[in-house]
Amino acid sequence: MRTKTLLLAAALTAAGIASIQAQSNVYSVNVVGYVNVTVPGNSYALIANPLNATNNSLGSVIANPPPATSFYKYTTGAGYTIYTFDEFDLAWTPNGNVSLAPGEGGFIRNPGATPMTLTFVGEVLQGSLTNDLPAGYSIRSSKVPQTGLITTELGMPANPADTLYKYQPGLGYTIYTFDEFDLAWTPSQPSIRVGESFFSFKGAASSWVRNFTVP
């Protein structure tokens, strides 16, 4: 999966500067932009929505993919629910209401031979961000649209025996485990790209908390 990031089309919203009774100034800066995620032809990819939109449902975030595109949403303890973009109705079936918000993710299948480009449009999440990591398997992604090492740079906590499964289209999974003796990722610390999600296995539930502000 090839990811192209074109962010920081910074927009000052809500008038940008507001005056309050104490005559101090409050600055509100929202950073908006778009991210293109390319899925190779005849392939699956683990994708994520890296930007917060007004409506983060599948039908809104991926509104018009090629007909017969399929999305696989994994629920911990319940497995996959499959959504397909119907070639006749040009709508997701059984519906497009499932959530695809920043921090989540899922498999997408490109049914055609031509690479498929998904364009995500929205706002960079800022402030104190919490992503719940359930015990067992789940599909997760960074809430911050940033490429980096999963723990050192993206801040995901790791405990002994935690496992991360990174999927590469056409190649399958690369498996990373947090070693209980060295307290380090092995064979190396995985790097996650913008617009990419991954399988996480946690022995116990935890929270992925990050405080982030665009410089």
C-alpha positions in Angstrom: 0.0 0.0 0.0 1.5 3.3 -1.1 0.5 6.4 0.9 0.8 9.9 -0.3 0.3 12.6 2.3 -0.6 16.2 1.4 -1.5 17.8 4.7 -1.1 21.1 6.4 -3.5 23.0 4.1 -4.0 25.0 7.3 -7.3 26.8 7.6 -8.3 29.2 10.3 -11.9 28.5 11.2 -14.5 30.1 13.4 -13.0 33.5 12.6 -9.6 32.3 13.9 -9.5 34.9 16.7 -12.2 35.5 19.3 -12.4 38.2 21.9 -13.7 37.4 25.4 -14.7 39.6 28.3 -11.2 39.6 29.8 -10.0 41.1 26.6 -7.6 38.2 26.0 -7.5 36.4 22.6 -8.4 32.8 21.9 -6.8 31.3 18.8 -8.6 28.4 17.1 -6.5 26.7 14.4 -7.9 23.7 12.5 -5.6 21.9 10.2 -7.4 20.2 7.2 -6.2 18.4 4.2 -6.4 15.2 2.3 -4.5 11.8 2.1 -4.4 9.5 -0.9 -4.1 5.8 -0.1 -3.4 3.5 -3.1 -4.4 -0.2 -3.1 -2.8 -2.4 -5.7 -5.0 -4.2 -8.2 -6.5 -7.5 -7.3 -5.2 -7.1 -3.7 -6.3 -6.6 -0.1 -4.9 -3.9 2.1 -5.3 -2.9 5.7 -6.3 0.7 5.5 -7.2 3.5 8.0 -9.0 6.8 7.8 -6.3 9.2 9.0 -8.5 12.4 9.1 -11.6 13.3 11.1 -14.6 14.1 8.9 -18.0 15.4 9.7 -19.3 11.8 9.2 -16.8 9.0 9.7 -19.1 6.2 8.4 -17.9 3.9 5.7 -20.5 5.2 3.2 -19.3 8.8 3.8 -15.5 8.3 4.0 -15.3 5.9 1.0 -18.4 7.1 -0.9 -17.7 6.0 -4.4 -15.2 3.2 -4.8 -15.0 0.9 -7.9 -18.0 -1.5 -8.1 -17.6 -4.8 -6.2 -15.0 -3.3 -3.8 -15.3 -5.0 -0.4 -14.6 -3.8 3.1 -14.0 -6.2 6.0 -14.7 -4.7 9.4 -13.3 -6.8 12.3 -15.0 -6.8 15.7 -13.1 -8.2 18.7 -14.6 -11.5 19.7 -17.1 -11.6 16.8 -15.0 -11.7 13.6 -15.6 -9.9 10.3 -18.6 -8.2 8.8 -18.3 -7.8 5.0 -19.6 -4.8 3.2 -19.6 -4.7 -0.6 -20.1 -1.7 -3.0 -23.0 -2.9 -5.2 -22.3 -2.5 -8.9 -26.0 -1.9 -9.6 -27.2 0.3 -6.7 -23.7 2.0 -6.4 -24.1 1.8 -2.6 -22.6 -0.2 0.2 -24.5 -3.3 1.1 -25.9 -4.3 3.6 -25.3 -0.6 4.5 -22.6 2.0 4.8 -23.3 3.0 8.4 -20.3 1.1 10.0 -17.7 3.4 11.6 -14.4 4.1 9.9 -13.1 6.8 12.2 -9.4 7.7 12.9 -7.9 5.1 15.1 -9.9 2.3 13.5 -9.2 0.4 10.3 -10.1 -2.6 8.2 -9.3 -4.7 5.2 -10.3 -3.4 1.8 -10.3 -5.5 -1.4 -9.6 -4.0 -4.8 -11.4 -6.3 -7.3 -9.9 -4.8 -10.4 -6.5 -5.0 -12.1 -6.0 -1.3 -11.9 -4.7 0.3 -8.6 -7.4 1.9 -6.6 -6.8 5.3 -5.0 -8.9 6.3 -1.9 -8.9 9.9 -1.0 -9.6 10.8 2.7 -10.5 14.4 3.4 -10.8 16.0 6.9 -9.2 17.5 9.9 -6.1 16.5 11.8 -7.1 15.5 15.3 -5.3 17.4 18.0 -5.3 17.6 21.8 -5.5 14.6 24.1 -6.4 11.6 22.0 -7.4 8.2 23.4 -7.6 5.0 21.4 -8.9 2.0 23.4 -7.0 -1.2 22.8 -9.1 -4.2 23.8 -7.8 -7.5 25.0 -7.4 -10.0 22.2 -7.3 -9.1 18.5 -8.4 -5.8 17.1 -7.6 -3.6 14.0 -6.2 -0.3 15.0 -4.4 2.7 13.5 -2.8 6.0 14.7 -5.3 8.8 15.4 -2.6 11.2 14.3 -1.8 11.2 10.5 1.9 10.6 11.0 4.3 7.9 9.7 6.6 6.6 12.4 7.7 3.8 14.7 4.7 2.4 16.5 5.9 3.0 20.1 8.9 5.4 19.9 7.2 7.9 17.6 3.5 7.1 17.5 3.2 6.4 21.2 1.3 3.1 21.3 2.0 1.3 24.6 3.6 -2.1 24.5 3.6 -4.9 27.1 5.3 -8.3 27.2 3.9 -10.7 24.6 1.9 -8.0 22.7 1.9 -8.8 19.0 1.4 -6.6 16.0 0.6 -7.9 12.5 1.5 -5.7 9.6 -0.1 -6.7 6.3 1.7 -6.1 3.0 -0.5 -6.6 -0.2 0.6 -9.6 -2.1 3.1 -10.7 0.6 1.0 -11.3 3.7 1.8 -10.5 7.4 5.0 -9.5 9.1 4.7 -10.3 12.8 6.3 -8.2 15.5 6.3 -9.3 19.2 7.2 -7.2 22.3 9.8 -9.4 23.9 9.2 -10.1 27.6 12.9 -10.2 28.4 14.4 -7.5 26.3 11.3 -5.3 26.6 11.7 -4.3 22.9 9.9 -5.1 19.6 11.3 -8.1 17.8 12.6 -8.6 15.1 12.4 -4.8 15.0 10.0 -2.0 15.9 7.4 -1.7 13.2 6.8 1.5 11.3 3.3 2.4 10.4 2.3 4.7 7.5 -0.3 7.3 7.3 -3.5 5.6 6.1 -2.4 2.2 7.3 -4.0 0.0 10.0 -2.7 -3.2 11.6 -3.8 -6.1 13.7 -3.0 -5.8 17.4 -3.1 -8.6 19.9 -3.1 -7.5 23.6 -3.0 -9.8 26.6 -4.9 -7.2 28.6 -6.9 -4.1 27.6 -5.1 -0.8 27.6 -5.4 2.7 26.2 -3.3 4.4 23.5 -3.1 8.0 24.7 -1.3 10.7 22.8 -1.2 14.5 23.2 -0.7 16.0 19.8 -0.7 19.6 18.5 0.3 20.6 15.0 3.5 22.8 15.4 
